[in-house]
Amino acid sequence: MKLDKSLEPFRAAIEALNRLMQKHDNRGVVIGGIAVGLLGKPRFTADIDAMFLLYNADLPRFLELARAEDIVPRIENAEVFARKSRVLLLRHVPTQTDIDISMGAPVFEEEAVERGTVKSFANLTVRLPTPEDIIIMKAIAHRPKDLEDIRTIVDKNPNLDIPRIEHWVKDFAKVLYAPELWEEIRKILVNEE
């Protein structure tokens, strides 16, 4: 498959992130705008988002592995910030590309990583979540751009596992006290809006 030219500036940073992911036993997936661009329709993104199965105890070793790939913290006390926010803010030095790594936790994130697959685009491989799992992540984030991203993924992936999406969106809706969430996502999935 051809790599969209809007993603070409990210090639070196994605390759470094792929190597880091391999060193971390492939316990992660690229998410955010890059994943949407590859699974749905390309759109502007200024950084790379990923989700790794990372626990606080993993952070020192993970940062050491990242440095070997020229990926370094972009804020002071990045490890302390990550322990509080569950997001590790990094930068790929050669390209000055920001990389935000969400620290995944059980159970959904573990499933998303296990279900993730490696896709190749013009000699670039990327470990991505399934379209269903990126839709679930986008439903939880629930910003206008996330809803638009869901629409583009639905358009490009007509055979989605809707029961999986429904299960997880309803589950997160309970935690978020947002009972209307599933109905809104359901309408996008069946083009009722």
TIRO-2110 file (N, C-alpha, C; in Angstrom, 1 decimal):
// TIRO-2110
0.8, -1.2, 0.0, N, 1, A
0.0, 0.0, 0.0, CA, 1, A
0.9, 1.2, 0.0, C, 1, A
0.5, 2.3, -0.7, N, 2, A
1.2, 3.5, -0.8, CA, 2, A
1.1, 4.3, 0.5, C, 2, A
2.2, 5.0, 0.9, N, 3, A
2.1, 5.9, 2.1, CA, 3, A
1.7, 7.3, 1.6, C, 3, A
0.7, 7.8, 2.3, N, 4, A
0.2, 9.1, 1.9, CA, 4, A
1.3, 10.1, 2.2, C, 4, A
1.5, 11.1, 1.3, N, 5, A
2.7, 12.0, 1.4, CA, 5, A
2.6, 12.9, 2.6, C, 5, A
1.4, 13.0, 3.2, N, 6, A
1.3, 13.8, 4.5, CA, 6, A
2.0, 13.1, 5.6, C, 6, A
2.2, 11.8, 5.5, N, 7, A
2.8, 11.0, 6.6, CA, 7, A
4.3, 10.9, 6.3, C, 7, A
4.8, 11.2, 5.2, N, 8, A
6.2, 11.0, 4.8, CA, 8, A
7.2, 11.8, 5.8, C, 8, A
6.8, 13.0, 6.3, N, 9, A
7.7, 13.6, 7.2, CA, 9, A
7.9, 12.9, 8.6, C, 9, A
7.0, 12.0, 8.8, N, 10, A
7.0, 11.2, 10.1, CA, 10, A
7.8, 9.9, 9.9, C, 10, A
8.2, 9.6, 8.7, N, 11, A
8.8, 8.2, 8.4, CA, 11, A
9.9, 7.9, 9.4, C, 11, A
10.9, 8.7, 9.6, N, 12, A
12.1, 8.4, 10.4, CA, 12, A
11.7, 8.3, 11.9, C, 12, A
10.7, 9.1, 12.3, N, 13, A
10.3, 9.0, 13.7, CA, 13, A
9.5, 7.8, 13.9, C, 13, A
8.6, 7.4, 13.0, N, 14, A
7.8, 6.2, 13.1, CA, 14, A
8.8, 5.0, 13.1, C, 14, A
9.8, 5.0, 12.2, N, 15, A
10.8, 3.9, 12.2, CA, 15, A
11.5, 3.7, 13.6, C, 15, A
11.9, 4.9, 14.2, N, 16, A
12.5, 4.8, 15.5, CA, 16, A
11.5, 4.3, 16.5, C, 16, A
10.2, 4.7, 16.5, N, 17, A
9.2, 4.3, 17.4, CA, 17, A
9.0, 2.8, 17.2, C, 17, A
9.0, 2.3, 16.0, N, 18, A
8.8, 0.9, 15.7, CA, 18, A
10.0, 0.1, 16.4, C, 18, A
11.2, 0.5, 16.3, N, 19, A
12.3, -0.2, 16.9, CA, 19, A
12.1, -0.2, 18.4, C, 19, A
11.7, 0.9, 19.0, N, 20, A
11.5, 1.0, 20.4, CA, 20, A
10.4, 0.0, 20.8, C, 20, A
9.3, -0.1, 20.0, N, 21, A
8.2, -1.0, 20.3, CA, 21, A
8.7, -2.4, 20.2, C, 21, A
9.6, -2.7, 19.3, N, 22, A
10.1, -4.1, 19.2, CA, 22, A
10.9, -4.4, 20.4, C, 22, A
11.7, -3.5, 20.9, N, 23, A
12.5, -3.7, 22.1, CA, 23, A
11.6, -3.8, 23.4, C, 23, A
10.4, -3.3, 23.3, N, 24, A
9.4, -3.4, 24.4, CA, 24, A
8.5, -4.6, 24.1, C, 24, A
9.0, -5.6, 23.4, N, 25, A
8.2, -6.8, 23.1, CA, 25, A
6.9, -6.6, 22.3, C, 25, A
6.9, -5.6, 21.5, N, 26, A
5.7, -5.2, 20.7, CA, 26, A
4.5, -5.0, 21.5, C, 26, A
4.7, -4.4, 22.7, N, 27, A
3.6, -4.2, 23.6, CA, 27, A
3.1, -2.7, 23.4, C, 27, A
2.7, -2.4, 22.2, N, 28, A
2.2, -1.1, 21.9, CA, 28, A
1.6, -1.0, 20.5, C, 28, A
0.9, 0.1, 20.2, N, 29, A
0.4, 0.4, 18.9, CA, 29, A
0.4, 1.9, 18.6, C, 29, A
0.5, 2.3, 17.4, N, 30, A
0.4, 3.7, 17.0, CA, 30, A
-1.0, 4.0, 16.9, C, 30, A
-1.4, 5.1, 17.5, N, 31, A
-2.8, 5.6, 17.5, CA, 31, A
-2.9, 7.0, 17.0, C, 31, A
-3.9, 7.7, 17.3, N, 32, A
-4.1, 9.1, 16.9, CA, 32, A
-4.1, 9.4, 15.4, C, 32, A
-3.7, 10.5, 15.0, N, 33, A
-3.8, 11.0, 13.6, CA, 33, A
-3.1, 10.1, 12.6, C, 33, A
-1.9, 9.5, 13.0, N, 34, A
-1.2, 8.6, 12.1, CA, 34, A
-2.1, 7.4, 11.8, C, 34, A
-2.6, 6.8, 12.9, N, 35, A
-3.5, 5.6, 12.7, CA, 35, A
-4.7, 5.9, 11.9, C, 35, A
-5.3, 7.0, 12.2, N, 36, A
-6.5, 7.4, 11.4, CA, 36, A
-6.1, 7.6, 9.9, C, 36, A
-5.0, 8.2, 9.7, N, 37, A
-4.5, 8.4, 8.3, CA, 37, A
-4.3, 7.1, 7.6, C, 37, A
-3.9, 6.1, 8.3, N, 38, A
-3.6, 4.8, 7.6, CA, 38, A
-4.8, 3.9, 7.6, C, 38, A
-5.7, 4.0, 8.6, N, 39, A
-6.9, 3.2, 8.6, CA, 39, A
-8.2, 3.9, 8.0, C, 39, A
-8.1, 5.2, 7.9, N, 40, A
-9.3, 5.9, 7.4, CA, 40, A
-8.8, 6.8, 6.3, C, 40, A
-8.9, 8.1, 6.6, N, 41, A
-8.5, 9.2, 5.6, CA, 41, A
-7.4, 10.0, 6.2, C, 41, A
-6.4, 10.3, 5.4, N, 42, A
-5.3, 11.1, 5.9, CA, 42, A
-5.8, 12.5, 6.4, C, 42, A
-5.2, 13.0, 7.5, N, 43, A
-5.6, 14.3, 8.0, CA, 43, A
-4.3, 14.9, 8.6, C, 43, A
-4.3, 16.2, 8.8, N, 44, A
-3.2, 16.8, 9.4, CA, 44, A
-3.0, 16.3, 10.9, C, 44, A
-1.7, 16.1, 11.2, N, 45, A
-1.4, 15.8, 12.6, CA, 45, A
0.0, 16.4, 12.8, C, 45, A
0.3, 16.9, 14.0, N, 46, A
1.5, 17.5, 14.3, CA, 46, A
2.5, 16.6, 15.0, C, 46, A
2.0, 15.5, 15.5, N, 47, A
2.8, 14.6, 16.3, CA, 47, A
2.5, 13.1, 16.1, C, 47, A
3.1, 12.3, 16.8, N, 48, A
2.8, 10.8, 16.7, CA, 48, A
2.3, 10.4, 18.1, C, 48, A
1.1, 9.8, 18.1, N, 49, A
0.6, 9.3, 19.4, CA, 49, A
0.7, 7.7, 19.3, C, 49, A
1.0, 7.2, 20.5, N, 50, A
1.1, 5.7, 20.6, CA, 50, A
0.6, 5.3, 22.0, C, 50, A
0.2, 4.1, 22.1, N, 51, A
-0.2, 3.5, 23.4, CA, 51, A
0.6, 2.3, 23.6, C, 51, A
1.3, 2.3, 24.7, N, 52, A
2.2, 1.2, 25.1, CA, 52, A
1.7, 0.6, 26.4, C, 52, A
1.8, -0.7, 26.6, N, 53, A
1.5, -1.3, 27.9, CA, 53, A
2.7, -1.0, 28.8, C, 53, A
2.6, 0.0, 29.6, N, 54, A
3.7, 0.5, 30.4, CA, 54, A
3.2, 0.7, 31.8, C, 54, A
4.0, 0.2, 32.8, N, 55, A
3.7, 0.5, 34.2, CA, 55, A
4.7, 1.4, 34.8, C, 55, A
4.5, 2.0, 35.9, N, 56, A
5.4, 2.9, 36.4, CA, 56, A
6.8, 2.3, 36.6, C, 56, A
6.8, 1.1, 37.0, N, 57, A
8.1, 0.4, 37.2, CA, 57, A
8.9, 0.2, 35.9, C, 57, A
8.2, 0.2, 34.8, N, 58, A
8.9, 0.1, 33.5, CA, 58, A
9.5, 1.4, 33.0, C, 58, A
9.2, 2.5, 33.5, N, 59, A
9.6, 3.8, 33.0, CA, 59, A
11.1, 4.0, 32.9, C, 59, A
11.9, 3.7, 33.9, N, 60, A
13.3, 4.0, 33.7, CA, 60, A
14.0, 3.2, 32.6, C, 60, A
13.6, 1.9, 32.5, N, 61, A
14.2, 1.0, 31.4, CA, 61, A
13.6, 1.5, 30.1, C, 61, A
12.3, 1.8, 30.0, N, 62, A
11.7, 2.3, 28.8, CA, 62, A
12.4, 3.5, 28.3, C, 62, A
12.7, 4.5, 29.1, N, 63, A
13.3, 5.7, 28.7, CA, 63, A
14.8, 5.4, 28.3, C, 63, A
15.4, 4.5, 28.8, N, 64, A
16.8, 4.1, 28.4, CA, 64, A
16.7, 3.5, 27.0, C, 64, A
15.7, 2.6, 26.7, N, 65, A
15.5, 2.1, 25.4, CA, 65, A
15.2, 3.2, 24.4, C, 65, A
14.4, 4.1, 24.8, N, 66, A
14.0, 5.2, 23.9, CA, 66, A
15.2, 6.1, 23.5, C, 66, A
16.0, 6.4, 24.5, N, 67, A
17.2, 7.2, 24.2, CA, 67, A
18.1, 6.6, 23.2, C, 67, A
18.2, 5.2, 23.2, N, 68, A
19.0, 4.5, 22.2, CA, 68, A
18.4, 4.7, 20.8, C, 68, A
17.2, 5.2, 20.7, N, 69, A
16.5, 5.4, 19.4, CA, 69, A
16.4, 6.9, 19.1, C, 69, A
17.2, 7.7, 19.9, N, 70, A
17.1, 9.2, 19.8, CA, 70, A
15.7, 9.8, 20.1, C, 70, A
15.0, 9.1, 21.0, N, 71, A
13.8, 9.6, 21.5, CA, 71, A
14.0, 9.9, 23.0, C, 71, A
13.8, 11.2, 23.3, N, 72, A
14.1, 11.7, 24.6, CA, 72, A
12.9, 12.4, 25.2, C, 72, A
12.9, 12.6, 26.5, N, 73, A
11.8, 13.4, 27.1, CA, 73, A
11.9, 14.8, 26.6, C, 73, A
10.7, 15.4, 26.4, N, 74, A
10.6, 16.8, 25.9, CA, 74, A
10.3, 17.7, 27.1, C, 74, A
10.1, 17.2, 28.3, N, 75, A
9.8, 18.1, 29.4, CA, 75, A
10.7, 17.6, 30.5, C, 75, A
11.0, 18.5, 31.5, N, 76, A
11.7, 18.1, 32.7, CA, 76, A
10.8, 17.2, 33.5, C, 76, A
11.5, 16.3, 34.2, N, 77, A
10.7, 15.4, 35.0, CA, 77, A
9.6, 14.6, 34.3, C, 77, A
9.9, 14.2, 33.1, N, 78, A
9.0, 13.5, 32.3, CA, 78, A
8.5, 12.2, 33.0, C, 78, A
9.3, 11.6, 33.7, N, 79, A
8.9, 10.3, 34.4, CA, 79, A
7.9, 10.6, 35.5, C, 79, A
8.2, 11.7, 36.2, N, 80, A
7.2, 12.1, 37.3, CA, 80, A
5.9, 12.5, 36.7, C, 80, A
5.9, 13.2, 35.6, N, 81, A
4.7, 13.6, 34.9, CA, 81, A
3.9, 12.4, 34.4, C, 81, A
4.7, 11.4, 33.9, N, 82, A
4.0, 10.2, 33.3, CA, 82, A
3.4, 9.4, 34.5, C, 82, A
4.0, 9.3, 35.6, N, 83, A
3.5, 8.6, 36.7, CA, 83, A
2.1, 9.2, 37.2, C, 83, A
2.0, 10.5, 37.0, N, 84, A
0.7, 11.2, 37.4, CA, 84, A
-0.3, 11.2, 36.3, C, 84, A
0.1, 11.5, 35.1, N, 85, A
-0.8, 11.7, 34.0, CA, 85, A
-1.1, 10.4, 33.1, C, 85, A
-0.2, 9.5, 33.3, N, 86, A
-0.2, 8.2, 32.4, CA, 86, A
0.1, 8.6, 31.0, C, 86, A
0.8, 9.7, 30.7, N, 87, A
1.3, 10.1, 29.4, CA, 87, A
2.7, 10.4, 29.4, C, 87, A
3.5, 9.8, 28.6, N, 88, A
5.0, 10.1, 28.5, CA, 88, A
5.2, 11.0, 27.3, C, 88, A
5.7, 12.2, 27.6, N, 89, A
5.9, 13.2, 26.5, CA, 89, A
7.4, 13.2, 26.0, C, 89, A
7.5, 12.7, 24.8, N, 90, A
8.9, 12.5, 24.2, CA, 90, A
9.0, 13.3, 22.9, C, 90, A
10.3, 13.3, 22.4, N, 91, A
10.6, 13.9, 21.1, CA, 91, A
11.6, 13.1, 20.4, C, 91, A
11.4, 12.8, 19.1, N, 92, A
12.4, 12.2, 18.3, CA, 92, A
13.4, 13.3, 17.9, C, 92, A
14.6, 13.3, 18.4, N, 93, A
15.5, 14.4, 18.2, CA, 93, A
15.9, 14.7, 16.7, C, 93, A
16.2, 13.7, 15.9, N, 94, A
16.6, 14.0, 14.5, CA, 94, A
15.6, 14.7, 13.7, C, 94, A
14.3, 14.4, 14.0, N, 95, A
13.2, 15.1, 13.2, CA, 95, A
12.5, 16.1, 14.0, C, 95, A
12.8, 16.2, 15.3, N, 96, A
12.1, 17.2, 16.2, CA, 96, A
10.6, 16.9, 16.2, C, 96, A
10.2, 15.6, 16.0, N, 97, A
8.8, 15.2, 16.1, CA, 97, A
8.4, 14.8, 17.5, C, 97, A
7.3, 15.4, 18.0, N, 98, A
6.8, 15.1, 19.3, CA, 98, A
6.1, 13.7, 19.3, C, 98, A
6.3, 12.9, 20.3, N, 99, A
5.7, 11.6, 20.4, CA, 99, A
5.1, 11.6, 21.8, C, 99, A
3.8, 11.4, 21.8, N, 100, A
3.0, 11.2, 23.1, CA, 100, A
2.7, 9.8, 23.3, C, 100, A
3.1, 9.2, 24.4, N, 101, A
2.9, 7.8, 24.6, CA, 101, A
1.9, 7.6, 25.8, C, 101, A
0.7, 7.2, 25.5, N, 102, A
-0.2, 6.9, 26.6, CA, 102, A
0.2, 5.5, 27.2, C, 102, A
0.2, 5.5, 28.5, N, 103, A
0.5, 4.3, 29.3, CA, 103, A
-0.7, 3.5, 29.4, C, 103, A
-0.9, 2.5, 28.6, N, 104, A
-2.1, 1.6, 28.7, CA, 104, A
-2.1, 0.8, 29.9, C, 104, A
-3.3, 0.3, 30.2, N, 105, A
-3.6, -0.5, 31.4, CA, 105, A
-4.6, -1.5, 31.0, C, 105, A
-4.8, -2.5, 31.9, N, 106, A
-5.8, -3.6, 31.6, CA, 106, A
-7.1, -3.0, 31.6, C, 106, A
-8.1, -3.5, 30.9, N, 107, A
-8.2, -4.7, 30.1, CA, 107, A
-8.3, -4.3, 28.6, C, 107, A
-9.0, -3.2, 28.4, N, 108, A
-9.2, -2.9, 27.0, CA, 108, A
-7.8, -2.6, 26.2, C, 108, A
-6.9, -1.9, 26.9, N, 109, A
-5.6, -1.6, 26.2, CA, 109, A
-4.8, -2.9, 25.9, C, 109, A
-4.9, -3.8, 26.9, N, 110, A
-4.2, -5.1, 26.6, CA, 110, A
-4.8, -5.8, 25.4, C, 110, A
-6.1, -5.8, 25.3, N, 111, A
-6.7, -6.4, 24.2, CA, 111, A
-6.4, -5.7, 22.9, C, 111, A
-6.4, -4.4, 22.9, N, 112, A
-6.1, -3.6, 21.7, CA, 112, A
-4.7, -3.9, 21.2, C, 112, A
-3.7, -4.0, 22.2, N, 113, A
-2.3, -4.3, 21.8, CA, 113, A
-2.3, -5.7, 21.2, C, 113, A
-2.9, -6.7, 21.9, N, 114, A
-2.9, -8.1, 21.4, CA, 114, A
-3.5, -8.2, 20.0, C, 114, A
-4.6, -7.5, 19.8, N, 115, A
-5.3, -7.5, 18.5, CA, 115, A
-4.6, -6.7, 17.4, C, 115, A
-3.7, -5.8, 17.8, N, 116, A
-3.0, -5.0, 16.9, CA, 116, A
-2.3, -5.8, 15.8, C, 116, A
-2.1, -5.2, 14.6, N, 117, A
-1.4, -5.9, 13.5, CA, 117, A
-0.4, -4.9, 12.9, C, 117, A
0.6, -5.5, 12.3, N, 118, A
1.6, -4.8, 11.6, CA, 118, A
1.1, -4.6, 10.1, C, 118, A
1.1, -3.3, 9.7, N, 119, A
0.7, -3.0, 8.3, CA, 119, A
1.9, -2.4, 7.7, C, 119, A
2.0, -2.6, 6.4, N, 120, A
3.1, -2.0, 5.6, CA, 120, A
2.6, -1.0, 4.6, C, 120, A
3.3, 0.1, 4.5, N, 121, A
2.9, 1.2, 3.6, CA, 121, A
4.2, 1.7, 3.0, C, 121, A
4.5, 1.4, 1.7, N, 122, A
5.6, 2.0, 1.0, CA, 122, A
6.9, 1.8, 1.9, C, 122, A
7.2, 0.5, 2.2, N, 123, A
8.4, 0.2, 2.9, CA, 123, A
8.5, 0.7, 4.4, C, 123, A
7.3, 1.1, 4.9, N, 124, A
7.2, 1.5, 6.3, CA, 124, A
6.2, 0.6, 7.0, C, 124, A
6.7, 0.0, 8.1, N, 125, A
5.8, -0.9, 8.8, CA, 125, A
5.3, -0.1, 10.1, C, 125, A
4.0, -0.3, 10.4, N, 126, A
3.5, 0.4, 11.5, CA, 126, A
2.6, -0.6, 12.3, C, 126, A
2.7, -0.7, 13.6, N, 127, A
1.9, -1.6, 14.4, CA, 127, A
0.7, -0.7, 14.8, C, 127, A
-0.5, -1.1, 14.3, N, 128, A
-1.7, -0.4, 14.4, CA, 128, A
-2.8, -1.2, 15.2, C, 128, A
-3.7, -0.5, 15.9, N, 129, A
-4.8, -1.2, 16.5, CA, 129, A
-5.8, -1.6, 15.3, C, 129, A
-6.7, -2.4, 15.6, N, 130, A
-7.8, -2.7, 14.6, CA, 130, A
-8.6, -1.4, 14.4, C, 130, A
-9.3, -1.4, 13.3, N, 131, A
-10.2, -0.2, 13.1, CA, 131, A
-11.2, -0.1, 14.3, C, 131, A
-11.7, -1.2, 14.8, N, 132, A
-12.7, -1.2, 15.9, CA, 132, A
-12.1, -0.6, 17.1, C, 132, A
-10.8, -1.0, 17.4, N, 133, A
-10.2, -0.5, 18.6, CA, 133, A
-9.9, 1.0, 18.6, C, 133, A
-9.5, 1.5, 17.4, N, 134, A
-9.2, 3.0, 17.3, CA, 134, A
-10.6, 3.7, 17.4, C, 134, A
-11.6, 3.1, 16.9, N, 135, A
-13.0, 3.8, 17.0, CA, 135, A
-13.3, 3.9, 18.5, C, 135, A
-13.1, 2.8, 19.2, N, 136, A
-13.4, 2.8, 20.7, CA, 136, A
-12.6, 3.9, 21.4, C, 136, A
-11.3, 4.0, 21.0, N, 137, A
-10.4, 5.0, 21.6, CA, 137, A
-10.9, 6.4, 21.3, C, 137, A
-11.3, 6.6, 20.0, N, 138, A
-11.8, 7.9, 19.6, CA, 138, A
-13.2, 8.2, 20.2, C, 138, A
-14.0, 7.2, 20.4, N, 139, A
-15.3, 7.5, 21.1, CA, 139, A
-15.1, 8.0, 22.5, C, 139, A
-14.1, 7.4, 23.2, N, 140, A
-13.8, 7.8, 24.6, CA, 140, A
-13.3, 9.3, 24.6, C, 140, A
-12.4, 9.6, 23.7, N, 141, A
-11.9, 11.0, 23.6, CA, 141, A
-13.0, 12.0, 23.3, C, 141, A
-13.8, 11.6, 22.3, N, 142, A
-15.1, 12.3, 22.0, CA, 142, A
-15.0, 13.8, 21.7, C, 142, A
-13.9, 14.2, 21.1, N, 143, A
-13.8, 15.6, 20.6, CA, 143, A
-14.4, 15.6, 19.2, C, 143, A
-14.7, 16.8, 18.6, N, 144, A
-15.3, 16.9, 17.3, CA, 144, A
-14.3, 16.2, 16.3, C, 144, A
-13.0, 16.4, 16.4, N, 145, A
-12.1, 15.7, 15.4, CA, 145, A
-12.1, 14.2, 15.6, C, 145, A
-12.3, 13.7, 16.8, N, 146, A
-12.4, 12.3, 17.0, CA, 146, A
-13.6, 11.7, 16.4, C, 146, A
-14.8, 12.4, 16.4, N, 147, A
-16.0, 11.9, 15.8, CA, 147, A
-15.8, 11.9, 14.3, C, 147, A
-15.1, 12.9, 13.7, N, 148, A
-14.9, 12.9, 12.3, CA, 148, A
-13.9, 11.8, 11.9, C, 148, A
-12.9, 11.5, 12.8, N, 149, A
-12.0, 10.4, 12.5, CA, 149, A
-12.8, 9.1, 12.5, C, 149, A
-13.8, 8.9, 13.4, N, 150, A
-14.6, 7.7, 13.4, CA, 150, A
-15.3, 7.6, 12.1, C, 150, A
-15.9, 8.7, 11.6, N, 151, A
-16.6, 8.6, 10.3, CA, 151, A
-15.7, 8.1, 9.2, C, 151, A
-14.4, 8.7, 9.1, N, 152, A
-13.5, 8.2, 8.0, CA, 152, A
-13.1, 6.8, 8.1, C, 152, A
-13.0, 6.3, 9.4, N, 153, A
-12.6, 4.9, 9.6, CA, 153, A
-13.8, 4.0, 9.2, C, 153, A
-15.0, 4.4, 9.5, N, 154, A
-16.2, 3.7, 9.1, CA, 154, A
-16.3, 3.6, 7.6, C, 154, A
-16.1, 4.7, 6.9, N, 155, A
-16.2, 4.8, 5.5, CA, 155, A
-15.2, 3.8, 4.8, C, 155, A
-14.0, 3.7, 5.4, N, 156, A
-13.0, 2.8, 4.8, CA, 156, A
-13.0, 1.4, 5.2, C, 156, A
-13.8, 1.1, 6.2, N, 157, A
-13.8, -0.3, 6.8, CA, 157, A
-15.3, -0.7, 7.0, C, 157, A
-15.9, -1.2, 5.9, N, 158, A
-17.3, -1.5, 6.0, CA, 158, A
-17.7, -2.7, 6.8, C, 158, A
-16.8, -3.6, 7.1, N, 159, A
-17.1, -4.9, 7.8, CA, 159, A
-16.6, -4.8, 9.3, C, 159, A
-17.0, -3.8, 10.0, N, 160, A
-16.6, -3.6, 11.4, CA, 160, A
-17.3, -4.6, 12.3, C, 160, A
-16.6, -5.0, 13.4, N, 161, A
-17.2, -5.8, 14.5, CA, 161, A
-18.0, -4.8, 15.4, C, 161, A
-19.2, -4.5, 15.0, N, 162, A
-20.0, -3.6, 15.8, CA, 162, A
-20.3, -4.1, 17.2, C, 162, A
-20.5, -5.3, 17.4, N, 163, A
-20.8, -5.8, 18.8, CA, 163, A
-19.6, -5.5, 19.7, C, 163, A
-18.3, -5.6, 19.2, N, 164, A
-17.2, -5.3, 20.0, CA, 164, A
-17.2, -3.8, 20.4, C, 164, A
-17.4, -3.0, 19.4, N, 165, A
-17.4, -1.5, 19.6, CA, 165, A
-18.5, -1.2, 20.6, C, 165, A
-19.7, -1.8, 20.4, N, 166, A
-20.8, -1.5, 21.4, CA, 166, A
-20.4, -1.9, 22.8, C, 166, A
-19.9, -3.1, 22.9, N, 167, A
-19.5, -3.6, 24.3, CA, 167, A
-18.6, -2.6, 25.0, C, 167, A
-17.5, -2.2, 24.3, N, 168, A
-16.5, -1.3, 25.0, CA, 168, A
-17.0, 0.1, 25.1, C, 168, A
-17.7, 0.6, 24.1, N, 169, A
-18.2, 2.0, 24.3, CA, 169, A
-19.2, 2.1, 25.4, C, 169, A
-20.1, 1.1, 25.5, N, 170, A
-21.1, 1.1, 26.6, CA, 170, A
-20.4, 1.0, 28.0, C, 170, A
-19.3, 0.1, 28.0, N, 171, A
-18.6, 0.0, 29.2, CA, 171, A
-17.9, 1.3, 29.7, C, 171, A
-17.2, 1.9, 28.7, N, 172, A
-16.6, 3.2, 29.1, CA, 172, A
-17.6, 4.3, 29.4, C, 172, A
-18.8, 4.2, 28.7, N, 173, A
-19.8, 5.2, 28.9, CA, 173, A
-20.3, 5.2, 30.4, C, 173, A
-20.4, 4.0, 31.0, N, 174, A
-20.7, 3.9, 32.4, CA, 174, A
-19.7, 4.6, 33.3, C, 174, A
-18.4, 4.3, 33.0, N, 175, A
-17.4, 4.9, 33.8, CA, 175, A
-17.3, 6.4, 33.7, C, 175, A
-17.6, 6.9, 32.5, N, 176, A
-17.6, 8.3, 32.2, CA, 176, A
-18.9, 9.0, 32.5, C, 176, A
-19.9, 8.3, 33.0, N, 177, A
-21.2, 8.8, 33.3, CA, 177, A
-21.8, 9.6, 32.0, C, 177, A
-21.7, 8.9, 30.9, N, 178, A
-22.1, 9.4, 29.6, CA, 178, A
-23.0, 8.4, 28.9, C, 178, A
-24.2, 8.2, 29.4, N, 179, A
-25.0, 7.1, 28.8, CA, 179, A
-25.4, 7.3, 27.4, C, 179, A
-25.3, 8.6, 26.9, N, 180, A
-25.7, 8.9, 25.5, CA, 180, A
-24.6, 8.5, 24.5, C, 180, A
-23.4, 8.2, 25.0, N, 181, A
-22.2, 8.0, 24.2, CA, 181, A
-22.5, 6.9, 23.1, C, 181, A
-23.0, 5.7, 23.5, N, 182, A
-23.1, 4.7, 22.6, CA, 182, A
-24.1, 5.0, 21.5, C, 182, A
-25.2, 5.7, 21.8, N, 183, A
-26.2, 6.0, 20.8, CA, 183, A
-25.6, 7.0, 19.8, C, 183, A
-24.8, 7.9, 20.2, N, 184, A
-24.1, 8.8, 19.2, CA, 184, A
-23.2, 8.0, 18.3, C, 184, A
-22.4, 7.2, 18.9, N, 185, A
-21.4, 6.4, 18.1, CA, 185, A
-22.2, 5.4, 17.2, C, 185, A
-23.2, 4.8, 17.7, N, 186, A
-24.0, 3.9, 16.9, CA, 186, A
-24.6, 4.5, 15.6, C, 186, A
-25.0, 5.8, 15.8, N, 187, A
-25.5, 6.5, 14.6, CA, 187, A
-24.5, 6.7, 13.5, C, 187, A
-23.2, 7.0, 14.0, N, 188, A
-22.1, 7.1, 13.0, CA, 188, A
-21.9, 5.8, 12.4, C, 188, A
-21.9, 4.7, 13.1, N, 189, A
-21.5, 3.4, 12.6, CA, 189, A
-22.5, 2.9, 11.5, C, 189, A
-23.8, 3.3, 11.7, N, 190, A
-24.8, 2.9, 10.7, CA, 190, A
-25.3, 4.0, 9.8, C, 190, A
-24.5, 5.1, 9.8, N, 191, A
-24.8, 6.3, 8.9, CA, 191, A
-26.2, 6.8, 9.1, C, 191, A
-26.6, 7.0, 10.4, N, 192, A
-27.9, 7.5, 10.6, CA, 192, A
-27.9, 9.0, 11.0, C, 192, A
-26.8, 9.6, 11.0, N, 193, A
-26.8, 11.0, 11.5, CA, 193, A
-27.2, 12.0, 10.4, C, 193, A
END
